[in-house]
């Protein structure tokens, strides 16, 4: 009877097909999702800052205790505290590296967000220039070449922006550092 009760009252969980579809299918507009990701990253960076501040205070306390123990010629206590200080500094270094990596991700997402806003601004401009060209040629034939060059320049900018060749100013070595 318990099996029947479990299947009767058990909430329906999504199957593997639904989970794969949800993972691959976009979940709404990209801009709000990027903004939410940036906010979450900022919250995590803030938490890391608090942790780093506490570790720095702990570092200072332990260091003062080491100095006091050394002045009192208590080598055993100073060795134990020195080992503890080393561990605190190691954790601080790891958290500092994690903070920098999160800041780097936040900066890249912010750049992506700003780039998206720029693209949204430029796209109508390209269409406007193409329509302007057809009406402007009637009155100023020499303007046709200039408008063509400007349209090609904006189109090239858009192509470069979304091609795989550009790295948005990210050095490959930077990517290797963030993988650590």
N, C-alpha and C positions, 0 to 999 in steps of 0.2 A: 504494500500500500504506500510506503514511503516513496518509492520510485514514481508512482502516479502523482503524488503530491508535489514532488520536485518538478516534474515536467508540467504539471498544471499551473503552478504558481511561479515558476522560474521565468524571469524576464527574458525576452528574446534578445540574444546577443547577435551582433552581426557576424555573418560567416566570413570565411577567408576571401571570397569573391568581393564582398562589400568592402572589406578592409583594403584590398588592393585597389579597388575603384576609388575609394576615398583618398588613398595615398597619391594616386596619379591624377585625379580630377582636381582642378583648381577649386578652391573654396571661397569664391567671391573675388572682389577687386583686389589687385595686388598692392595698391598704394596703402590702404588701411592695414593690410597685413604687415607690410614693411614698417609702417609707423608703430604698430603694436610690438613688433620684434625689437625695434630700437628702444621703446619704452621698457621692455622687459630686460634688455641688455643693460640699460642705465640702472635699473633696480639692482641687478646682480653686481654691477660695478660698485654701486653704493654699499652693498653688503660686504663686498671684498674690501672696500676702503675701511669700513668699520672693523673688520677682522684684522686688517693690517695695522690699524691704529692700536688695537688691543695688544697685538703681538709686539709692537714697538715698545709699548709701556712695559710689557712683561720682560722684554729684552733689557730695558733700562734697569728694572728692579733686580733681575738676576745678576746683571753686571755689577751693580752696587754691592750686592751680597758677596760676589766673588772678590771684589776689592777688599771688603771688610774681612772676609775669611783669610785672604792672603796677608793682610796686615796683622792678623792675629796668629799667623803661621799655622793655620788649620788647612793643611794640604789636602786631606781627604775630602772635606766639604768643598773646597775650591775646585777640585777635580770633578766631583759630582755635578756641581753647579756649572762648570765649564762645558761638560757634556750636554747638560740641559740647554745651555745657551746656544750651543751648536745646533741642536735640534730645532730650537725656536727660530734661529736664523735660517735654517734650511727650509722650514715651513714658510717663513716670510718670503723667501726667494721664490718658492714655488707659487705662492699666492700672488706675488708681484708679477710673475710671468703670466699667470692666468688672467690677471687684471689687464695687462697690456694686450693680450690676445683678444679679450672681450672688447677692449677699446678699439682695436684694429677692425674687428668685425663690425662694431657700431659705426665706425668711420666709413667703412665700405658700404654699409647699408644706407647711410645718410647720403653718400655720394650717388648711389644707385637711385635713391629717392629724388635727389635734386636733378639727376640726369633724366629721370622719367618726366619730371615737371618741364624740363627744357625741351624734351622731345614733343610733349603735348603742345608746347608753345610753337615749336618750329614747324610741325606738320601742317597746320593750316596756312602757314606762311608760304610753304612750297606750293600748295594748291592755289593760293591767291596770286602768287607770281606767275604761275602757268596761265591762269585766266587773264591776268593783267597783260601778259605778253601778247595775247591775241588781239586785245583791244588797243594796245599801245602801238602795235606795228602799223596800224592805219594812219596814225598821226606822226609817229617818229620812227621811221624804218631803222635808223642807226641804234635805237634803244633795244632792238631785238637781240643783238649779240650780247649786250651787257646784261639783260634780263636772263638770257640763256646761261651766261657764265655764273650769275648769282644763283640760279636754280640748280645748276650742276654742283656748285660749291655746297649749297645746303643739302642736296641729295647725297653728295659725297660724305659730308659730315654725318648724315644719318647712317649711311652704309658703314663708315668706319666705326661709328658708335656701336653698331650691333654686329659687326663682324667678329670673328674669333681672333683676329690679329691684335686687337687692342686689349690691353690689360688694365685699363682705367687707371694708369699710373702705378700699377702694382708691379714691383720687381719680382722676378722669380725667386730670388733669395729670400724675399720677405715671405713668400708662400712657404718656403722650406722651414723658415723660422717658426711660422705659426703652426706647422705640423708637429713640432716638438711637444 
